[in-house]
Amino acid sequence: MFDRGMSNEQFNSHLETLAKLIEKTATSVEEAAQIVRDAKIDTT
């Protein structure tokens, strides 16, 4: 079956989780950027 990816609701939930993680742990722009990069979903 053709994989259509995340729904908008799932994507928004993922973004909100990232935002909360960044707020609680990042102390610099660089740390915030690394959190986002580490959270990327592997599509390979």
C-alpha positions as CSV (number, residue, x, y, z in Angstrom):
1,M,0.0,0.0,0.0
2,F,1.2,3.5,-0.8
3,D,2.6,5.3,2.3
4,R,1.2,8.8,2.6
5,G,3.3,9.8,5.5
6,M,2.1,11.6,8.6
7,S,-1.3,13.2,9.0
8,N,-1.5,16.9,9.9
9,E,-2.5,15.9,13.5
10,Q,0.6,13.6,13.8
11,F,2.9,16.2,12.4
12,N,1.6,19.0,14.7
13,S,2.0,16.6,17.7
14,H,5.6,15.9,16.7
15,L,6.3,19.6,16.4
16,E,4.7,20.4,19.8
17,T,6.8,17.6,21.4
18,L,9.9,19.1,19.9
19,A,9.0,22.6,21.0
20,K,8.5,21.4,24.6
21,L,11.8,19.5,24.6
22,I,13.6,22.6,23.3
23,E,12.0,24.8,25.9
24,K,13.1,22.5,28.7
25,T,16.6,21.6,27.6
26,A,18.2,23.9,25.1
27,T,20.4,26.7,26.5
28,S,21.6,28.0,23.2
29,V,20.5,28.3,19.6
30,E,23.0,25.6,18.7
31,E,21.6,23.2,21.2
32,A,18.0,23.9,19.9
33,A,19.1,23.3,16.4
34,Q,20.8,20.0,17.3
35,I,17.6,18.8,19.1
36,V,15.7,19.4,15.9
37,R,18.3,17.7,13.8
38,D,18.3,14.7,16.1
39,A,14.6,14.4,15.9
40,K,14.4,14.0,12.2
41,I,12.6,10.9,11.0
42,D,14.7,8.6,9.0
43,T,13.0,8.0,5.6
44,T,15.5,5.5,4.2
